[in-house]
Amino acid sequence: MNIRTLCLGILSFQEASGYEIKKEIEEGMFSHFIDASYGSIYPALSQLNAEGLVTVRAEEQTGRPDKKVYSVTEAGRAALAKGLLVVPARDKYKSEFLFEMLFKNMLPEAHVRLAIEKQLNDLREDLSRMVECRAEGQTNEGSEFIMGYGEAVLTAGAKYLESKLAELQPKIKLAAE
């Protein structure tokens, strides 16, 4: 997926400034897809505007320069649909936690336990956010699919980490031994 398609996708939900698009990519619904910098977002928006795929209007701000707000056009929606027909690249998963666990044998058990507990808490927070998104009621068939997929992956990850934490629990010797 390219940045143009990503911008069109975000703008298909609502109009936004370049800053708001970046915020969606970092923290919002689009944070799970691809990364993008301001250095790629703003040129893409300029090009999309020049091609008539988005419109831009200035919105006045108190004490600051006017904000450029972008909206997708019908031609932009058609370009988005065409851009989505590309077979997606293989997912890339990067994790500092998994890097540490690769060298688990070199780490003190207390650190391993702490790292697993933190990762488990992070997964649970992500699952909780998905529940909140569903409760807000602004879902569609596509968002339901990705939330279901995300819940399946996160739940499986949490279950695995819970089993690894259980293995680290001190072994209680029975009095009969």
Backbone bond lengths (Angstrom), bond angles and torsions (degrees), N, CA, C in turn:
res aa  C-N    CA-C-N  psi(-1)  N-CA   C-N-CA  omega(-1)  CA-C   N-CA-C  phi
1 M - - - 1.450 - - 1.519 108.26 -
2 N 1.301 115.01 141.61 1.459 118.75 178.64 1.526 110.49 -104.96
3 I 1.299 115.78 168.27 1.461 121.87 -176.05 1.525 111.93 -65.08
4 R 1.319 116.99 -32.50 1.467 120.37 178.12 1.529 110.52 -61.00
5 T 1.327 115.96 -46.98 1.466 120.61 -179.84 1.519 109.94 -64.22
6 L 1.324 116.74 -40.17 1.459 120.84 178.28 1.529 110.96 -61.32
7 C 1.324 117.48 -46.51 1.477 121.11 178.75 1.525 110.82 -61.77
8 L 1.316 117.14 -44.72 1.468 120.24 178.40 1.529 110.57 -61.58
9 G 1.324 116.65 -38.94 1.460 120.54 178.49 1.514 111.85 -62.13
10 I 1.313 116.46 -46.84 1.460 120.31 179.29 1.522 110.43 -62.86
11 L 1.326 116.20 -45.14 1.467 120.18 -178.88 1.528 112.56 -69.41
12 S 1.324 117.74 -18.28 1.464 119.40 177.02 1.527 111.12 -70.79
13 F 1.330 117.22 -19.93 1.459 121.18 176.74 1.519 111.43 -87.08
14 Q 1.344 116.36 -40.41 1.468 120.22 -179.80 1.520 109.67 -167.65
15 E 1.325 116.07 156.87 1.459 118.81 176.45 1.516 108.75 -68.95
16 A 1.338 115.45 154.18 1.469 119.31 -175.65 1.515 110.20 -161.41
17 S 1.321 115.36 157.82 1.462 121.99 172.32 1.530 107.77 -87.05
18 G 1.312 116.83 170.09 1.461 120.56 176.06 1.519 111.36 -59.58
19 Y 1.335 115.96 -39.89 1.464 121.14 177.82 1.529 110.50 -61.52
20 E 1.335 116.57 -44.19 1.473 120.74 -179.21 1.528 111.22 -66.87
21 I 1.323 116.51 -34.72 1.465 120.25 176.01 1.525 109.39 -64.22
22 K 1.320 117.14 -45.63 1.463 121.35 178.78 1.524 110.28 -60.17
23 K 1.318 117.12 -41.66 1.465 121.74 179.72 1.532 110.56 -63.62
24 E 1.323 117.57 -39.93 1.475 121.21 176.40 1.526 110.90 -62.16
25 I 1.328 116.20 -38.32 1.467 121.32 -178.81 1.530 110.39 -71.32
26 E 1.318 117.07 -33.42 1.465 120.64 -178.17 1.518 113.14 -85.88
27 E 1.340 117.53 -40.45 1.461 120.11 -169.87 1.520 114.42 -126.88
28 G 1.302 118.06 -17.89 1.455 120.47 -172.29 1.512 114.05 -93.29
29 M 1.301 114.09 -158.28 1.461 121.93 -177.56 1.527 112.10 -57.84
30 F 1.315 117.74 -27.26 1.461 121.33 -176.04 1.534 112.87 -91.56
31 S 1.319 117.38 4.62 1.468 120.51 -176.74 1.525 112.89 -69.55
32 H 1.302 117.72 -12.60 1.467 121.37 -177.03 1.522 113.20 -95.10
33 F 1.310 118.07 4.46 1.455 119.49 -171.43 1.519 113.06 -106.74
34 I 1.311 117.28 -75.42 1.471 119.51 178.46 1.520 109.12 -141.59
35 D 1.318 115.66 159.60 1.462 121.49 176.74 1.523 109.19 -92.06
36 A 1.317 115.19 152.02 1.466 120.69 176.35 1.523 108.17 -153.79
37 S 1.307 115.58 143.20 1.466 121.56 179.63 1.525 109.39 -101.35
38 Y 1.330 114.78 163.88 1.467 119.13 173.66 1.529 109.78 -57.19
39 G 1.339 115.89 -35.01 1.461 121.19 -179.16 1.515 113.66 -64.59
40 S 1.336 117.79 -16.88 1.463 120.32 174.83 1.527 111.59 -106.57
41 I 1.335 117.51 -29.53 1.469 121.17 -178.46 1.522 111.69 -67.49
42 Y 1.333 117.20 -51.84 1.468 119.93 -175.20 1.534 113.23 -64.60
43 P 1.331 119.78 -42.48 1.468 118.17 175.05 1.532 112.37 -63.09
44 A 1.334 116.39 -37.09 1.467 119.48 178.55 1.530 110.28 -64.26
45 L 1.330 117.09 -42.98 1.470 120.24 178.57 1.521 111.35 -63.45
46 S 1.326 117.71 -40.65 1.474 121.10 177.53 1.517 111.03 -61.58
47 Q 1.328 115.80 -43.75 1.462 120.21 179.95 1.531 111.09 -67.17
48 L 1.338 116.81 -42.23 1.467 120.41 177.81 1.526 110.83 -61.62
49 N 1.336 116.32 -38.69 1.461 120.64 177.68 1.529 110.83 -65.60
50 A 1.326 116.37 -45.04 1.471 121.00 -179.71 1.534 111.11 -61.57
51 E 1.317 116.96 -31.28 1.468 121.72 -179.84 1.529 112.82 -87.76
52 G 1.331 117.33 -0.85 1.458 121.06 178.79 1.527 113.86 76.59
53 L 1.324 116.87 18.77 1.461 120.65 -179.80 1.528 112.15 -89.35
54 V 1.331 115.66 -19.34 1.458 121.97 172.30 1.525 107.83 -137.49
55 T 1.318 114.99 159.28 1.462 120.79 170.82 1.519 107.09 -113.29
56 V 1.320 115.92 160.46 1.454 120.25 179.13 1.517 108.54 -135.00
57 R 1.315 115.29 140.19 1.458 120.88 175.39 1.516 108.35 -134.63
58 A 1.307 116.22 150.88 1.461 121.26 178.59 1.519 109.00 -88.74
59 E 1.315 115.27 133.62 1.462 121.25 177.66 1.519 107.58 -117.01
60 E 1.317 115.32 123.00 1.465 120.73 -176.10 1.520 110.72 -68.89
61 Q 1.348 115.32 139.90 1.460 122.08 177.09 1.526 108.67 -128.49
62 T 1.294 117.00 141.81 1.458 121.22 -179.94 1.521 110.28 -73.19
63 G 1.333 116.40 124.56 1.451 122.25 175.49 1.523 115.30 71.64
64 R 1.322 116.73 8.76 1.465 120.41 179.77 1.521 108.41 -140.53
65 P 1.325 116.40 162.50 1.468 118.50 177.41 1.531 110.90 -62.89
66 D 1.316 115.42 157.30 1.464 119.95 177.67 1.526 109.98 -57.38
67 K 1.313 114.54 145.53 1.460 121.69 178.97 1.523 108.31 -96.10
68 K 1.341 116.64 134.97 1.460 121.19 175.31 1.521 108.83 -86.91
69 V 1.330 115.65 121.98 1.464 121.28 -179.39 1.529 108.01 -112.52
70 Y 1.329 115.65 126.67 1.462 122.22 -175.63 1.523 110.66 -103.91
71 S 1.339 114.74 144.19 1.466 122.47 175.43 1.513 108.45 -132.56
72 V 1.314 116.00 143.82 1.467 120.02 179.01 1.530 109.21 -79.78
73 T 1.320 117.12 142.62 1.470 122.69 176.13 1.530 108.62 -96.47
74 E 1.316 116.30 173.84 1.473 119.71 175.56 1.522 110.75 -61.63
75 A 1.330 116.42 -38.59 1.463 119.92 176.13 1.532 110.24 -63.59
76 G 1.333 115.99 -35.13 1.459 120.66 176.90 1.512 111.99 -66.78
77 R 1.333 117.28 -38.01 1.480 121.03 176.83 1.528 110.05 -64.49
78 A 1.325 115.86 -39.35 1.470 119.88 177.49 1.531 110.29 -65.84
79 A 1.326 116.93 -40.47 1.470 120.93 178.21 1.530 110.70 -65.69
80 L 1.328 116.50 -37.58 1.465 120.96 176.41 1.524 109.78 -61.62
81 A 1.331 116.61 -48.38 1.472 120.74 179.73 1.526 110.64 -58.19
82 K 1.328 116.88 -42.03 1.465 121.18 178.52 1.528 110.75 -66.97
83 G 1.327 117.13 -42.21 1.460 121.63 179.80 1.519 113.23 -64.48
84 L 1.327 116.33 -26.77 1.466 120.80 179.75 1.530 112.60 -78.65
85 L 1.319 117.13 -12.01 1.465 120.60 -178.80 1.525 113.35 -79.09
86 V 1.316 117.11 -3.91 1.465 121.85 177.96 1.525 108.35 -76.14
87 V 1.330 117.18 134.57 1.461 120.10 177.35 1.527 107.83 -65.40
88 P 1.345 116.76 126.14 1.467 118.97 -176.00 1.524 112.31 -66.21
89 A 1.313 114.56 149.35 1.465 120.85 175.35 1.530 108.59 -70.08
90 R 1.309 115.57 162.70 1.452 120.78 177.48 1.530 109.26 -61.58
91 D 1.329 117.00 139.47 1.462 120.91 178.38 1.519 110.29 -62.77
92 K 1.317 115.07 145.01 1.458 121.84 175.72 1.512 107.53 -112.65
93 Y 1.296 115.38 128.08 1.456 119.67 179.66 1.513 108.77 -121.93
94 K 1.297 116.65 120.03 1.459 122.47 179.89 1.528 107.83 -119.20
95 S 1.324 116.96 135.36 1.448 119.56 -175.99 1.521 111.32 -150.48
96 E 1.328 116.42 120.66 1.453 120.90 173.97 1.525 110.21 -66.77
97 F 1.331 116.30 -34.78 1.461 120.72 177.79 1.533 110.47 -59.44
98 L 1.321 116.99 -47.88 1.466 119.49 -179.62 1.526 111.54 -65.43
99 F 1.334 117.23 -33.93 1.461 119.70 176.08 1.526 110.03 -61.17
100 E 1.337 116.65 -45.84 1.468 119.52 178.05 1.516 111.16 -60.89
101 M 1.327 116.61 -42.91 1.460 120.22 -177.39 1.534 111.82 -67.51
102 L 1.327 117.25 -23.73 1.460 120.58 174.82 1.531 110.02 -59.71
103 F 1.334 115.86 -31.99 1.456 121.90 -179.40 1.533 111.40 -109.06
104 K 1.311 116.02 29.21 1.455 123.67 -177.42 1.527 111.68 -52.46
105 N 1.317 116.39 -38.46 1.466 120.55 -178.12 1.537 112.62 -64.43
106 M 1.320 117.60 -16.94 1.465 121.67 -179.35 1.533 112.03 -94.59
107 L 1.314 116.79 -5.59 1.461 121.61 -173.07 1.524 111.72 -103.35
108 P 1.330 117.16 148.02 1.468 119.57 173.79 1.537 109.41 -64.17
109 E 1.324 115.49 145.78 1.471 119.94 -178.27 1.526 111.76 -57.16
110 A 1.328 117.27 -36.31 1.473 120.45 179.89 1.526 110.87 -62.54
111 H 1.332 117.60 -37.89 1.461 120.50 178.53 1.532 110.45 -70.17
112 V 1.311 116.98 -40.80 1.467 120.91 177.96 1.524 109.38 -59.83
113 R 1.321 115.94 -46.27 1.472 120.77 178.84 1.531 110.00 -59.05
114 L 1.326 117.38 -46.80 1.468 122.07 -179.73 1.531 111.19 -61.24
115 A 1.332 116.47 -44.34 1.470 120.43 -179.85 1.531 110.78 -63.87
116 I 1.315 116.58 -42.52 1.475 119.71 179.19 1.518 110.28 -65.93
117 E 1.327 117.31 -43.57 1.476 120.55 179.25 1.523 111.01 -60.77
118 K 1.337 117.16 -41.75 1.464 120.25 178.96 1.530 110.66 -64.04
119 Q 1.327 116.80 -46.01 1.461 120.56 179.57 1.529 110.63 -61.97
120 L 1.322 116.74 -41.37 1.459 121.32 178.40 1.531 110.53 -62.78
121 N 1.325 117.14 -43.50 1.469 120.36 176.98 1.523 111.60 -62.49
122 D 1.346 116.75 -40.22 1.470 120.20 177.94 1.531 110.56 -61.77
123 L 1.331 116.87 -43.57 1.469 120.35 179.03 1.522 110.52 -62.97
124 R 1.313 116.60 -41.96 1.473 120.49 179.28 1.530 111.31 -64.71
125 E 1.338 117.14 -38.00 1.474 120.43 176.50 1.525 110.52 -63.51
126 D 1.327 117.01 -42.63 1.467 120.79 178.01 1.526 110.69 -61.69
127 L 1.334 116.65 -42.59 1.470 120.49 177.64 1.526 110.56 -62.85
128 S 1.314 117.07 -40.14 1.462 121.83 179.08 1.528 111.09 -63.23
129 R 1.345 116.57 -40.34 1.472 120.13 177.95 1.526 111.13 -63.09
130 M 1.317 116.53 -36.56 1.469 119.29 177.77 1.522 110.85 -64.69
131 V 1.316 116.75 -40.15 1.468 120.82 177.28 1.528 109.53 -62.04
132 E 1.342 117.04 -42.60 1.466 121.29 178.19 1.528 111.17 -61.72
133 C 1.340 117.23 -41.96 1.472 120.83 179.01 1.519 110.31 -60.64
134 R 1.314 116.35 -43.68 1.473 119.67 178.99 1.524 110.67 -64.10
135 A 1.342 116.93 -38.67 1.465 121.16 -178.72 1.521 111.41 -65.75
136 E 1.341 116.71 -29.54 1.464 120.38 178.30 1.516 111.06 -68.79
137 G 1.319 117.29 -19.78 1.453 121.72 174.11 1.509 116.52 76.56
138 Q 1.320 117.94 11.34 1.462 119.91 -179.52 1.521 110.03 -100.55
139 T 1.317 115.66 57.00 1.453 119.93 -178.82 1.521 109.95 -112.70
140 N 1.312 114.46 159.58 1.453 121.13 173.73 1.522 106.89 -136.42
141 E 1.307 116.82 -177.10 1.465 120.39 -177.10 1.529 111.70 -57.95
142 G 1.325 117.34 -40.97 1.460 121.30 -179.84 1.514 112.43 -68.28
143 S 1.338 117.58 -45.56 1.465 119.46 -179.49 1.518 111.01 -68.18
144 E 1.335 117.92 -33.77 1.467 120.48 174.99 1.525 110.52 -62.91
145 F 1.337 117.25 -39.60 1.465 120.98 178.54 1.522 110.56 -62.36
146 I 1.339 117.07 -50.07 1.470 118.71 -176.33 1.517 111.69 -69.12
147 M 1.333 117.81 -33.57 1.465 118.86 176.62 1.527 110.50 -68.10
148 G 1.327 116.90 -39.90 1.462 119.78 177.37 1.518 111.60 -62.90
149 Y 1.326 116.30 -43.23 1.470 121.22 177.41 1.527 109.84 -62.74
150 G 1.325 116.15 -47.08 1.464 120.54 179.24 1.515 112.09 -60.68
151 E 1.329 116.73 -43.43 1.459 120.13 178.33 1.524 111.08 -61.69
152 A 1.321 117.22 -40.98 1.471 120.59 179.68 1.528 110.70 -62.72
153 V 1.319 116.74 -46.35 1.469 121.01 -178.85 1.532 110.47 -66.40
154 L 1.335 117.04 -47.13 1.462 120.50 -178.11 1.527 112.00 -66.72
155 T 1.327 117.00 -39.01 1.462 120.87 178.74 1.523 110.62 -64.58
156 A 1.330 116.46 -42.96 1.472 120.09 177.80 1.528 110.01 -63.42
157 G 1.330 117.65 -42.51 1.455 121.26 178.14 1.523 111.51 -62.28
158 A 1.324 116.79 -43.90 1.469 121.13 179.67 1.528 110.40 -63.47
159 K 1.313 117.22 -42.82 1.470 121.14 179.35 1.533 110.33 -61.06
160 Y 1.326 117.17 -42.56 1.455 121.23 179.04 1.529 110.82 -63.18
161 L 1.340 116.44 -46.07 1.461 120.04 -179.41 1.530 111.39 -65.19
162 E 1.335 117.29 -37.29 1.466 120.15 176.60 1.523 110.40 -60.60
163 S 1.342 117.07 -40.34 1.468 119.76 179.84 1.531 110.44 -67.40
164 K 1.325 117.55 -36.23 1.469 120.54 179.14 1.532 110.69 -70.28
165 L 1.323 117.37 -35.70 1.465 120.30 175.67 1.525 110.11 -64.42
166 A 1.332 116.35 -41.52 1.466 120.44 179.23 1.533 110.67 -60.80
167 E 1.316 117.08 -36.48 1.471 120.88 178.52 1.524 111.33 -65.98
168 L 1.332 116.98 -27.72 1.461 120.77 -179.12 1.524 112.79 -83.37
169 Q 1.338 117.36 -11.25 1.460 120.32 -179.52 1.527 108.81 -61.41
170 P 1.314 116.91 140.09 1.461 119.21 178.44 1.528 110.27 -58.64
171 K 1.309 115.09 138.38 1.460 120.95 179.63 1.523 108.60 -75.84
172 I 1.304 116.38 124.09 1.475 121.35 179.40 1.530 107.68 -92.37
173 K 1.289 114.64 120.50 1.462 119.15 179.67 1.520 109.01 -82.94
174 L 1.289 113.89 136.04 1.466 119.08 178.10 1.524 109.30 -71.41
175 A 1.320 116.54 145.90 1.455 122.37 -178.73 1.533 111.02 -60.46
176 A 1.317 117.03 -27.07 1.469 121.55 -178.21 1.534 111.89 -71.81
177 E 1.283 117.75 -16.86 1.480 120.07 -177.38 1.496 112.30 -75.89
